[in-house]
Each structure stands twice: as C-alpha cells, then as structure tokens.
C-alpha cells in the first residue's frame, strides 16, 4: 500500500507541474483568418442547449459557417436549433435534417451528412454540450499556423448545472481528466482528439478517408487524431479550454456515463488505462492510514497527498479560467467513486449510448452484433 501511495504522490507532482506548464502557455497570434465550417451534431434537449449552440454562432471571427445536424424529425432539439438560427440572421447558419438508419456510430452518421454542405477547408466538430466564448475560433484556428498541423483539439472543463451528481461529474473532468491529458502530452503532441473540439484540415481529413473512416469506431474523436497522426500530420492541443456543461440526473446516470468512457478508453488505450488507477492515490492513503492503525508514516503520506491534490485542484481552476467549481470537500468521495468506476471498467465490453446497448471490440470498433441500430 505504501508503494501505491508513493506512486500516487509522484503522479500528483507531475500532474501539478503539467498544469502549471499549461497555464504559462500562450495562444499563438493569427497570421491569417482561414474560413471555418463548424459541424454541430445535435441529439435531444441537452441542458442549456440553446445557450451552448448560440455561443458557437457569436464568434469574433471574420468568416465562418455553422451547420447543425439533427437526425430525427421528432427530435425535441429541432425547435431549439431553429430558434438559434432565427437569433443570428446575419450569420451563415444551416440546418441539415434527415432521418436515416445507420450501421455504426450515430454521431458520425450525423457529421457525415453535414459534411457535404461544408464550404470551408478548416472543419470543426464540437459536441452539443460544449460552450465557448467569442475567442474560440480565432484561438483554435491560430494553432494551424504550425508546421504540418493536421488537427487541433481542446481540453474541456466541467461546468456543473448544479446538483450533487453534476458536481461530481464536473470535478472528475477538472481534477482528473484534464491533468491526466496534460501529463500524457508532456513528452510531445497528443495522438488523439476530444469531442469538445475536433478541428481538422480538409486535406488531412481526406487523407484518412473522411469521416466515413470513423463510422465503426465508438471513440470517433480519439480515432480521428490517431488516424491523422498516422498520416504524418501533427495533432496539437490548443491552449483554449472549452466549457462542458454538465447535467447529470442522478448518480446512477453519472456512473453509466463514466463507465462508458472508461470501457471506451480501455478499448483504445489498454495499457494506459490499466495504470490510470495511480491518479487516485487518496483512497489508497486512507486505506493505508486505517491498516497502519494511524501511524505517523501514514499520516505523513496522507498529508502529502491531500496537499498535492488540493494544489492541483486550485491550479486547474486558474489554468482553465473557471469562475465556479464544485466544492473541494467532494474530492475524497469523487476519488473513491473514480477508482470504483476504473475497476468496473476493467470488465465487460457493453456500454449505454443514446438508449442503445453497444458492444465494443478490443480495438474500439463497434461489434457487428450491435452495429446496426436506428440513429435517435
């Protein structure tokens, strides 16, 4: 147990350094403003969906297009999308509506339908629960000025809509997911993208076979980055941090979502996933304290871990420019729950997504046994 705690202390130290290093980074200056098409796949009435979608339309950028994709004519999000379009009559906004059966990833089906209407050569895809400020497009597009940059992605910070489960979800994104990504990229560029922003040059996208190449992958964001990198392009993590509006109905829904992410990550990065439990040293420190009968060594270890954990928590708050964060007293519960989800993620290959049970293969592809279903 002491060895696990020592490894956890080492991880937290590196994570804190990575966050502080990220905070010091600056967004590159724009040398030009290439045209951008934003693809927004929409499914269902996400929390604060109207505000989220409006934020992508209110950009301080000279030339961009936003395409909203809704797959079902009876989707309650359809009315919200139309309200957004009505609010910005001066913008180049378009709704692509089509009901279709699809074999594979339903988000990719939606994005593929929108892509045929894209005007520009920088293609951005961002999930519907993301929110940005007017700096977003200029900040991310500026990253393409680097040599051989084929794709750019963004970290995302959890913005809780309120409630116990939502606060726990936001805390996981901020204190665990964000720092773990920054640790993984200390050695160089990432080899993956995130659903918060998958920005890709049209030529790089065509080189991998377009979005159709992602159709059978559940982790379409991860695979886009991996495929672009495999073609000799760079994938860059932007300094800009997107806000992920988090609304979890209850703890059960939270666990289902996080278990889906855990099993998906395990399918594409099994070795990294196997060792990711080291990012949860607090439960091990508490167990060590109990097993040792409250020894001085155990108290010292616990104190070191708590100090590093809190330092990372507040460093993330500054680096991600968060004005409101879940209370730090939730950290022990959050870390214990995170470790439990990690353990559950080691087993099984079925996840719940959009009211469907989907089986995933070891390489992250959707199993043939569950690949044909209706996009809802």
Buried (B, 14 or more C-beta within 10 A) or exposed (E): BBEBBBBBBEBBBBBBBBBBEBBEEEBBEBEEBBBBBBBBBBBBBBBBBBEBBBBBBEBEBEEBBBBBBBBBEEBEBBEBBBEBBEBBEEBBBBBBBBEEEBEBBBBBBBBBBBBEBBEBBBBBBBBBBBBBBEEBBBBBBBBBEEEEBBBBBBBBBBBBBEBBBBBBBBBBBBBBBBBBBBBBBEEEBBBBBBBBBBBBBBEBBEBBEBBEBBBBBBBBBBBBBBBBBEEEBBBBBBBBBBBBBBBBEEEEBBBBBBBBBBBBBBBBBEEEBEEBBBBBBBBBBBBBBEEBEEEEEBBEBBEBBBEBBEBBBEBBBEBBEBEEBBEBEBBBEBBBBBBBBBEBBEEEBBBEBEEEEBBBBEEBBBBEEBBEBBBB
